């Protein structure tokens, strides 16, 4: 395993981040693995040097955080040996203050996440989306106070417009508040709109990029066909994917499959290797429901692509409308 600083911070993370959305309760999604099913996969990742784990309060309505906390406490001898990330924004109840990025909701969310995770601090606390209903200063001051309290070590953000992220970075700097150190955005071979503005902004500001859906929710790993076949349980129960990708993306999949065949590698390894070659990318957030998914992600760290292969992989791409915000 390789390790890398998260942006320009002193925090070092593994080049693969294990996404914990896949672990929690089947009542939330039928493809989710529960505690006993998840343990062999997380153990495999830990044994191979993965130290970076990402979840969110909304995944399995909190059960993902419970599973994450239990497994990491069991598999690591010290809390200092891993980097734990979670997120808040989406509804966690039916009340008017059970969602968003208000000071009230963020303070309650941190305490609830700490309880479910079984820890006294969160290494990377992220806003899951932009909140148009809460003044930006209220959100950023609340996050700064959480850092100063010791409950949170660093703060990060997830999918939003680059102008919004730039405004947040500028506002925090102006007030002397803790700044976002990471951007968890929608970025993969089939969706590269982030290369236009967000990633250049992150490079300029020293912000680490930790993409979600690095395999396009399985599209780049072959879980769907051009004819519309859905080949896995996840594909059959993930309608959100249909809103993110379209028929033109299979041109990318075809070239990816051809290069993978030439290299004698699974397409998932080549797709992840491409992402690891991209400027600013610290660690793709990889979901796994089989040990083979873990092995592909680990192997991708060592795959080196030639400039010609990278050009071939990128050539079929067609611009998309902004998706995933």
Secondary structure, DSSP 8 states (H G I E B T S, - for coil): --EEESTTSS-EEESEEEEGGGBS-TTT-TT-B-HHHHHHHHHHHHHTT--EEE--TTGGGGHHHHHHHHHHHHH-S-GGGSEEEEEE-S-SSSSTTSSSS-HHHHHHHHHHHHHHHT-S-EEEEEESS--TTS-HHHHHHHHHHHHHHTSEEEEEEES--HHHHHHHHHHHHHHT---EEEEE-B-BTTB-GGGTTHHHHHHHHT-EE--B-TTTTTGGGTSB-TT--B-SHHHHT-THHHHH--TTHHHHHHHHHHHHHHHTS-HHHHHHHHHHHSTTB--EEE--SSHHHHHHHHHHTT----HHHHHHHHHT---------
